[in-house]
Amino acid sequence: MIDKIKGILDDLKFSAYKIVENKINSEEMFFIKKDLDMIRSKEIHNFKVTVYKDFVVEGLEYKGSSTFDIHPTMKEDEIKQLAIDNYFAAGFVKNQYYKIPNEVCENVNFKESTFSKKSLTEWMTLLVDALYKEDKFDNGGINSSEVFLNKTYKRIINSEGIDISYESYNGMIEFITYWTAEEEIELYKVITFSEYNPEYIEQVVKEMLFLSQKRAEAKETPNTGRYKVIFRNDSVRELLNYYTFNTSVEGVYNKVSSLILQDNVQGDEVEGDLISFDLDPYMSNSVKSMPYDNDGIILKKVRILDKGVFNKYHGDARHSFYLNVDATGIIENVIFEGGSKTLDEMKSSPYLELLSFSDFQLDSLTGDFGGEIRLAILFDGKNTKALTGGSVSGNIKSVQNNMYLSKDLQFAEGFIGPNAIEMFEIEIAGK
């Protein structure tokens, strides 16, 4: 099929094109509490085609593009008409001209997943066992869950000579934990993985049951004021994503970021921890690990920030061309170095530990962050208590010269980095 598509596009003599083939075998299981509700297997085979059109308007060069899907059952005339229609549409997309990758490369040695050792069906039973191992309490447990495991073959071809392929595995578990005290509360969680690591799944479930219990016990809302705050879990990743985005070629080109190479990103006088991070396309157990990006660029580990200094741009071929820098390709795994304090050291003086939010967001342009607090732990110097309600707000640009990262690390969703961030004089809106 891919030869048919390639032949049609070559005959049409478009400016350029790219074909991404995906073959996916999937196993899915759905549970209500510990009872199996449904099991499903799927096979998906599709092609995503991008056609490019070079054109000039008033002396300015542009490269437009349009992407469409092709299914194996489509006839040749259907594919040809789709390609012609999308090539026409590409002429209305006025992207500044850029070159698409043309490096012809050999397939790289991508690490084989442990999931390749058995059938998907065999692994599903083991994943379910790991998921429910910590579900052993009378007052709480897993209310429902969905378990997915996919085997994917991907091939990328373009008109400039790139032709590469690789195989990968990705799993995902969605589950809802509950805990009953005076009333029942529920918390939702998604985890992803590319290796069989039952200890990781068990630990996440254990943490979610703990958070569910504390949330069920929490009655009071924090008082309005300024606190030493310890951010935990998902909010840490959201805060540090500020640096990932603002060092990207897309962020810089679109003027969302004003950073330039060798900038001291956190300022010239930093009292807290200096930030360092790498992008690593081969991170273990991450579904975001891959040897090539979708443009066919070979991906390699690269250091972006080094002790607060902006070391290298990162990102896709198009925006890298605009900035006249070498393209790293799109690498979605990020590794932040830990800081100078343990979590216990952060907790040695009064604090408000923010464990869970209804929603937590950071604006990459302004640096503003905030969210509604679902669960927090307040330590007043003598006693601790669980709180819920209220909100937190601040600006990372204002506090980045005096914040501390934990030595303790977390892993989740293609992220390795501090388990906690300590900030001072952070505004809490409460009762």
N, C-alpha and C positions, 0 to 999 in steps of 0.2 A: 504493500500500500504506500509506503513512504517513497518508493521509487516512482510510483505513479504520480504522486503529488509533486515530487521534485521535477519530473519530466514536464508536467503541465506548466509549472512556474518558469522553468528554463525556456520553454517554447514561447511564453508570453513576453520574455525579455524585459522584465521589470528592472528597476534600478538595483534592487537587492531584495532578499527575502531571508526568513529564518523559519525553520520547522522544529517544533518541540514535540516529540512523541512520548506518551505516557502509557504504560501498561501496569495496571494495579489489580492485585489480588487481595481481597479483604475478607476478614472474619469479624463478626460483630455479635456481641451478647448483651442482653438487657435483663436487669434484675430489679425486682421489688423486694426490698430488704435482702434476704439471702436466697429468695426463690427465683429461679430462672423464669423469665417471662417470655423471652423470644430469642431465637438464634438465627443469624442470617449470614450468607456468603455472597460475595459480589465479585464480578470481574469487569473491569472498566478498561477500555482501550480507546484513546482519542489522540488527536493531533491538534496542536495550537499553532497556527501559522500567522506570521507577521510579514506584511509586505511594506516595502519602503519606496518612497517616491521622491526623487531629487528634482527640485524646480527652482526657478528664479522669479522673483517679483520685485520690480523697481530696483534692479541691480543687486538685490540681496539673495543669497543662497539659502535654501531651506531643505530639510529632509522631513517629510511627513511620513507617518506610519499608521497602519490600521491592522488590528488583530482579529482573527476569526477562528472558529472551531470546525474541524472536519472529523466526521465519524466514519468508521470502516465500511458502513453500508452505503455511503454516498456514491453516486455514479460520477463518471468523469465529467459530463456536461455540468452537473451541479457544482462540482469543485471549481471548474473553470469559470463559471459565472460568478461564484462567490469571490474568487480571486480578482476578477475584473472589477466588480462592484467595490471591493475594499481598496483596490489600487486607486480607483477614482476618488473614494473618500479620503485617502491619504493626502491627496492634493489640497485639502482644506485644513490640514494640520501644519501650522507654520512654526515648526521647531527649527531653531537655528541649525545650520548644517553641521553634521558630525560624521565621523567614520565609524562603521560597525567593525567589530573585531575580525581580523583576518589571519590570526596566528594559527597555522596548522600544527596541531600537537598530537602526540601519542596519548593513549589512555594512561592515566596515572594509577598507582596501586592504592585503591581505596580500601580501607580496613573492612574485612568481612564481619558482619554482625553475628552475634551468638544465635540470633533467630534463624540463621541459615542452616543450623544443624538439625532442625526438626521441622515438621509440617506446622503451618499456622494453627491448625486445629489442636495439635498437641500442646502448643504454647499457651493457648487460651485458658486451658484448665489450670495451668501453673500460675498464670496472671491472676485469675479469680481467687485462687488459694491465697496468694500474697495480699490481695486487696482486703479479704475478710479476716485475715489472721488476728488483727487487733480489735475486731468487732466482738467484744466479749463482756460488755457492760449491761447492767439491768436498766439503767436510766437513759442510755444513749447508744447510738450505733450508726450504721449506714442505712439510710432510708430508701435510696434507690441508686442504681449505678448503670453505666454503659461502658463496655469494654470494646476497644477497636484495635486490630492489628493488621497492618498493610505491608505487602511486599510490592515495591515499585521498581520498574525498569524505565529509565529515562534516556532518550537519545536526542542530541541537539545537532542540527545541520544548518549551515547557512550558505549563501551563494558565494561567499568569499573563501570557501575551502574547509571550514570547520566541520568536523564529523566526529563526535565523541559520544560515549555512552557510559552509564554506570547503573548499579543496582543498589537499592537501599531498603531498609525496614523502618517503619515508624509505628509506634503504638500510642494510644491515647485512652485515658480513663477519666470519665466524668462521674462524679459522685456527690451525693448530698448527705451530710452528716446531721444528726439531730440529737438534742439532749432535752430531757424533761425535768424541770424543777417545779416552780409554781405554774409555769407555762412551758410549752414546747417551742424551741427555736430550731432553725435549720441554717446550715452554711453550705455553700456550693464551692466545689473545687474541681479544677482540671489539671491533670498532669500528663506530660508527654515523655516518651523515651524511645531509644533506638536499640537498646540492649536489654537482655533479661537481667534485671537487678532487683530481686524481690525485697531486699533490705530497704532500698529507696522507697518503694511503694508502701511498705509497712510503716516506715518512719513518717511519711506524709499523712497517712491515715491517722496515725497516733497523734500527730500535731493537730489535725483538724478536729479530732474528738476532744482534745484538751481545750482548744479554742471554743468549741461548742459548749462544753461544760462551763467555762468561765463566762461566756456570753449569756448563758441561761441564769447564772448567778448574779450578773451585773444588773443593778437597779438604778443607781444614781448617775447623774450627768456631771461632768467636770465643771468646776467654777470657771467663769470667764477670767482670763488673765494671761500672763506670760510665763512659760515654763521651760525648764530644760526638758527637751523631748528626745526620746529614743525611737526612731522609725525602725520598723521591722518588716520582714517578709516582702510582699509585692511592692509596697511603697518604696523600699530601697531601690529596687530595680527601676521603678518609674523615675525616681530622682536622678539616678546615675545615667539614665537614658538621655538626659540633657546634654551630657558630654559626648555621647555616641553620635547623636544627631548633629550637634553643632560643629563637629570635626569632619562631617561628610561633605563630599563635593556638591551634593544636591543642596544641602543647607547653606553652604557658602555661595554657590552660584545664584541661588534664589534670594540671597541677601537676608535670609532668616538669621544667619550667623555672620558676625563680623570678624571672626578669628582668622589670623594668618599664621603661617608656619613660624615656629620659635616663640610664639606668644606665651607668656606666663598666664595660663588660662584662669587661674584663681586669684590673680593679682600679684603684685610684687612683694607684699608683706603678708605671709600666711602664718597664722599661729597654730592652725590645726594640721591635719594630715594632707600631704600632697597626693594627688590622684594619678595613678598609672593604670593604663589598660591596653590589652592586646585584643585583636580579632583573630580567632582560630577556627578555620573551616573543618578541623578534624577533632573537635571536642568530643570526648567520650560520652555516650548515652544521650546525645542530642539529636533530635529529628531535624535540626537545622544544619547538621554537618553534611558537606557535599564537596566533591573535588573540583567542580566547575560551577559557575553561576549560570543563569539562563541565557547569557550571551555567549557562553562557551569559553569564558576566561578561566585559566587555571588559577585556583585559589591557594594562597599560602599565608601562613601565620605572619602577622605584622603588628608592630607596636605603634599605637596612635598617640597616646599621652605618656610621657615619661617624667615622673615626679613633677607633674603640673605643667610641663612644657609640651606644646603642640608639636609633635614630631612628624606626622605624615597625614595627608588627606586620604580618605577612603571612599569607595563607592563605585558606581556603575561606569560603563564605557562612555556613555553619552556625556555626562556632566564632567567626567575627567578630561575628555577632549576639549570641552569648553574652557577649563582652567589650565589646559596644557600641562597636565601631570599624568604620570603613569597610573593606569587603572588597576586598583587592587581587585576589582570585581566586588559583587555584593556578598559580604560575609556577615552572617547573622548571629554567629556565636561571639560572645564578648566575655573577656576575663578581666575583672578588676582586681588589683592587688588589695590585700587586707591592710588595715591601718595599724595604729600603735596601741590600741586599747583592747582588752578583752571585754566581753559583755558584762562580766562581774565588776570590772573596774568602772564601766559606765554607770553601773547601778550602785556605786558606793556612796552617792549623795542623792538627795531628793530628785525624782524624775517622774515624767509621764511617759509610759511606754505604749506606743500606738501599734497594736497588733493586727487590727483588721478594720477595713473601711467599707462602707456601702459603695463608695466610688472615690478614687484618688487619681488626680490628674496633674500633669505639669505642662505648661505652655512653653514649648521650645524657643519661641521668639522672645517672650518677655522674661521667662524664668519663674513666673508666678506658679505656685503650687497650692493645692488645697484638696480637702475631702471631708466627707461626713464620717464621723467616728462610729464604728460598730462595736469595737471592743478596745479598751485601754486598761492598763494597770497603773495606778497611782501609788507612789511611795513617798511618804511625807517625812522620812527620816527615821521613823519608828515602825510604822505599819503599812501594809499594802492592801489595796482593795480594787476590785474590778469595777470599771465604769463603762457606760455606754451613752451615746448621744453627743451632741455638740459637733464642732468642726474645727479643723486646723487650717491655717493659711500662712503663707510666707513667700519669700522670693529667694531662689537659690543663689542669685548673683549677690545678694546682700549678706548671705551667711557662709558662702563657700570658702572664705579666708579663715573661718574659725569653726570648722566642723571636723568631727573625728569619725573614722571608719573602724569597724571592729576587726580584730584579728581573726575572729571566728568567721568562717565562710559558709555560704549557702549555694546550692545548685538548683536551678529550675529554668525550664524553657530556654535552653541555650545560653544560660547566664551562670557564671561562677563569680562570686564577689562577696563583699562584706554581708554579714547577717544582720548588721545594725548600723545606723548612722546616728550620731549624737549631735544635736544642735541646741543652741542656747537662745533664750528670750524669744521663743516662738509663740505666736498668738493663738490662743484657744478661745473660741466663742462657745460658751456653755450656758449654765443657769445664772 
